């Protein structure tokens, strides 16, 4: 009888202890997230020849504390070519000790969100390209008070002894633009770059001297064939020509197009805009392919009531 009573009490205890479960409070799930993002912006730019190129690196770090362990870091770098790369890394709170996790990605229960303090640090580094250096591919020309120091494929090959006073003055006191730059271009299309070095820099025009690359000497030599061509040339590689534009005033100019014969520049045509005795704005077009100057077209520029150019009418040649 006593044994039966003990067995009954034991079974009753099992039913009482195991048959009841308290509800779970503050059940939480921790998720760790890492985000990365990259953007690329392709653009065609000048290389080190552009004296305004700036490399900019910005780094921002954010740390949040007080019952949380959250960190975020964003790094943005902009290269000389214009490429933008941005990466953001973030981690959600992690549990330390026996304290409940707060501010997790997924939250259940009624636990309050704790306030947090944030500290942000931003560092900006700007690198300014040397405004006295002009380059193209592996050719670097540095302007000094003694002339132009030329470096080819990392080797200093020569110093061109030339007056650089006006060029230095322009670099130091004016906004850099093309009229104040050494131009490195293959003008005669022989596969080697040539130089145009400014000597007179004015509001309307830039005049200078040309140096031709001598592959045998591996240096630049004064280009005698360009003694009478002193304005900067625009090369048309498809047409195998180059063009010079000389402004005589705000609305008067001469545009010349040159070709090549026996490695020498030859004038092919010219367009001249000028004011006649009646103050009409006239455009004359000349052809030189026969070896002689021939006026082939004359136009008068027309203006509307607001003084804007409305077109042109062709005039009869005398």
C-alpha positions in Angstrom: 0.0 0.0 0.0 2.8 2.4 0.9 4.7 1.6 -2.3 1.5 2.3 -4.4 1.1 5.7 -2.7 4.6 6.6 -3.4 4.3 5.7 -7.1 1.1 7.9 -7.3 2.8 10.9 -5.7 5.8 10.5 -8.1 3.6 10.5 -11.2 1.6 13.5 -10.0 4.9 15.4 -9.6 5.9 14.6 -13.1 2.6 15.8 -14.5 2.8 19.0 -12.5 6.5 19.9 -13.4 6.4 18.9 -17.1 3.0 19.8 -18.2 3.5 23.6 -18.0 5.8 26.0 -20.0 6.3 29.7 -19.4 5.9 32.0 -22.6 9.2 33.2 -24.1 10.0 36.8 -23.5 12.2 39.1 -25.5 12.9 36.5 -28.2 15.4 38.1 -30.6 17.2 37.2 -33.8 20.6 38.7 -34.7 21.4 39.4 -38.4 24.7 40.8 -39.7 24.5 42.7 -43.0 27.4 43.9 -45.2 26.6 46.3 -48.1 29.1 47.2 -50.8 28.5 49.5 -53.7 30.6 50.6 -56.6 29.9 53.1 -59.3 32.2 53.8 -62.2 31.9 57.0 -64.4 34.0 56.7 -67.6 35.1 60.0 -69.1 37.6 61.1 -71.6 40.0 63.6 -70.0 43.4 65.0 -70.6 46.2 63.3 -68.7 48.7 65.2 -66.6 48.7 67.9 -69.3 45.6 69.3 -67.6 47.0 71.5 -64.9 43.6 71.6 -63.1 43.3 67.9 -62.5 42.6 67.1 -58.8 42.6 63.8 -57.1 40.1 63.8 -54.2 39.8 61.1 -51.5 37.1 61.4 -48.9 36.7 59.0 -46.0 33.9 59.1 -43.4 33.7 56.9 -40.4 30.7 56.7 -38.0 30.7 55.0 -34.7 27.6 54.5 -32.5 27.9 53.5 -28.8 25.8 53.1 -25.6 24.2 49.7 -25.4 25.0 49.1 -29.1 28.0 48.0 -31.1 27.3 49.5 -34.5 29.9 50.8 -36.9 29.7 52.1 -40.4 32.4 53.2 -42.7 32.1 54.9 -46.1 35.1 55.5 -48.4 34.9 57.5 -51.6 37.8 57.9 -54.0 37.9 60.0 -57.2 40.7 59.3 -59.6 42.3 61.7 -62.1 40.3 59.9 -64.9 37.0 60.7 -63.2 36.3 57.1 -61.9 34.2 57.1 -58.7 34.5 54.1 -56.3 32.4 54.1 -53.1 32.2 51.3 -50.5 29.9 51.2 -47.5 30.2 48.6 -44.8 27.8 48.3 -41.9 27.3 45.8 -39.1 24.2 45.6 -36.9 24.5 45.3 -33.1 26.1 42.3 -31.5 25.5 40.9 -28.1 28.1 41.3 -25.3 28.0 39.5 -22.0 24.4 38.6 -20.9 22.9 41.9 -22.0 20.0 41.6 -24.4 20.7 42.7 -28.0 19.1 46.0 -28.9 18.5 47.6 -32.3 18.9 44.3 -34.2 17.6 43.9 -37.8 14.7 41.9 -36.5 13.0 42.6 -33.2 10.3 40.8 -31.2 9.0 41.6 -27.8 8.5 45.0 -26.2 12.1 45.9 -25.3 12.7 49.6 -25.8 15.2 51.0 -28.3 18.2 52.6 -26.5 19.5 56.0 -27.5 22.9 56.2 -29.0 25.7 58.8 -29.4 27.3 59.2 -32.9 30.8 60.4 -33.8 31.6 61.2 -37.4 35.1 61.9 -38.8 35.7 63.1 -42.3 39.1 63.4 -44.0 39.6 65.1 -47.4 42.8 64.9 -49.3 43.4 66.9 -52.5 46.4 66.5 -54.8 47.0 69.3 -57.2 48.8 68.4 -60.4 51.9 70.4 -61.1 50.7 73.3 -63.4 54.2 73.7 -64.9 54.1 70.2 -66.4 52.4 69.3 -69.7 52.4 65.8 -71.0 51.1 63.3 -73.5 51.7 59.6 -73.3 55.3 59.3 -72.2 56.5 62.8 -73.0 56.7 65.4 -70.2 57.5 69.1 -70.7 58.2 71.1 -67.6 58.3 74.9 -67.7 61.2 76.5 -65.9 62.8 79.9 -65.9 65.7 78.4 -68.1 63.4 76.8 -70.7 61.5 73.6 -71.2 62.8 70.4 -69.6 61.8 67.4 -71.7 61.5 63.9 -70.3 60.8 60.9 -72.6 60.0 57.4 -71.2 61.3 58.5 -67.8 64.6 59.8 -69.2 65.5 63.5 -69.2 66.5 64.0 -72.9 67.0 67.8 -73.3 66.3 71.3 -72.1 64.8 73.5 -74.9 66.4 77.0 -74.3 63.5 79.4 -75.0 62.0 82.4 -73.3 59.4 81.2 -70.8 58.7 84.4 -68.9 55.3 85.1 -70.4 54.2 81.4 -70.1 55.2 81.3 -66.4 53.4 84.6 -65.8 50.3 83.2 -67.4 50.4 80.0 -65.4 50.9 81.8 -62.1 48.3 84.6 -62.7 45.6 83.3 -65.0 43.0 80.5 -65.1 44.7 77.6 -66.9 43.3 77.0 -70.4 44.5 75.8 -73.8 45.9 79.2 -74.9 48.4 79.0 -72.0 49.5 75.5 -72.6 52.3 73.7 -74.4 50.6 71.6 -77.1 52.0 68.1 -77.8 50.6 66.7 -81.0 51.7 64.8 -84.1 51.2 67.7 -86.5 52.8 66.2 -89.6 51.4 62.7 -88.9 54.8 61.0 -89.0 54.1 59.0 -85.9 56.1 61.2 -83.6 54.7 64.1 -81.4 55.7 67.7 -82.1 55.6 70.8 -79.8 54.0 74.2 -79.9 55.4 76.5 -77.2 53.5 79.7 -76.5 55.5 82.9 -76.6 52.8 85.6 -76.8 49.5 85.0 -74.9 46.8 87.6 -75.5 43.1 87.9 -75.2 42.3 87.0 -78.8 45.3 84.9 -79.9 48.3 82.9 -78.7 51.4 82.9 -80.9 54.5 80.7 -80.4 57.1 78.5 -82.0 57.1 74.9 -83.3 59.5 72.1 -82.5 59.7 69.0 -84.6 60.7 65.6 -83.2 63.9 64.2 -84.7 63.7 60.4 -84.1 67.4 59.9 -85.0 68.6 62.5 -82.4 65.8 61.6 -80.1 65.1 65.2 -79.4 63.0 68.2 -80.5 64.5 70.7 -83.0 63.3 74.1 -84.1 60.9 73.6 -87.0 62.1 75.9 -89.8 59.2 75.1 -92.1 56.9 76.8 -89.5 58.7 80.1 -89.3 55.7 81.8 -90.9 53.1 79.8 -89.0 53.1 81.1 -85.5 49.5 80.3 -84.2 48.4 77.1 -82.6 47.3 74.4 -85.0 44.3 72.0 -84.9 45.2 68.7 -86.5 42.7 66.8 -88.6 44.1 63.3 -88.9 41.4 62.0 -91.3 41.9 64.8 -93.8 45.7 64.9 -93.1 45.5 68.7 -92.7 45.9 71.2 -89.9 44.0 74.5 -89.3 45.1 77.8 -87.7 42.7 80.5 -86.5 43.9 84.1 -86.1 41.4 86.7 -84.7 41.9 90.2 -86.0 39.1 91.6 -83.7 36.0 90.3 -82.0 34.2 89.7 -85.3 37.1 89.5 -87.8 39.3 86.5 -88.3 41.4 84.5 -90.8 41.1 80.7 -90.8 43.8 78.8 -92.8 43.8 75.1 -93.8 47.2 73.5 -94.6 48.1 70.2 -96.2 51.5 68.6 -96.8 53.8 68.3 -99.7 57.3 66.8 -99.4 57.0 67.0 -95.6 56.4 70.7 -95.8 53.1 72.6 -94.9 51.2 74.0 -97.9 48.3 76.4 -97.7 45.2 74.9 -99.2 42.4 77.4 -98.4 41.5 80.4 -96.3 38.3 81.9 -94.9 38.5 85.6 -94.0 35.8 87.5 -92.2 36.1 91.3 -92.1 34.3 94.7 -92.2 34.2 96.5 -95.6 34.0 100.3 -96.1 30.2 100.2 -95.6 30.8 98.4 -92.3 29.1 95.2 -93.7 30.5 92.0 -92.3 31.9 90.1 -95.3 33.2 86.5 -95.6 35.6 85.7 -98.4 36.7 82.1 -99.2 40.0 81.6 -101.1 41.5 78.5 -102.7 45.2 77.9 -103.2 45.3 74.4 -104.7 46.6 75.8 -108.0 49.5 77.6 -106.3 47.8 80.9 -106.7 45.3 82.7 -104.5 41.8 82.5 -106.0 38.7 84.1 -104.5 35.9 81.5 -105.0 33.1 82.8 -102.8 32.0 86.1 -101.1 29.1 86.4 -98.6 27.5 89.2 -96.5 26.4 88.4 -93.0 22.8 89.2 -92.2 21.5 90.4 -88.9 18.0 90.4 -87.3 16.4 93.3 -85.5 18.1 92.3 -82.3 21.5 92.4 -83.9 21.9 88.6 -83.9 23.3 86.8 -87.0 20.4 85.6 -89.1 22.3 84.1 -92.0 24.3 85.1 -95.0 23.7 86.0 -98.6 26.1 85.2 -101.4 27.4 88.2 -103.3 28.3 88.3 -107.0 32.1 88.2 -107.5 33.5 91.2 -109.5 
